[in-house]
């Protein structure tokens, strides 16, 4: 919008009229980006937890196969 004003494609009044809407849109988009970042962090945490659980279950399975009856 500023470039359009600088190139005299819109007037200063038009720029001023559009700025609140553009700022609101920018704020909304930043909020969406923050939400996506949070979802990505949650997904990574869940994947790490799943890997940890799979490793734990594999270790339990191996121990169950090699353990003596009193250890089981």
Helices and strands as residue ranges (DSSP letters): H 2-6, H 12-66
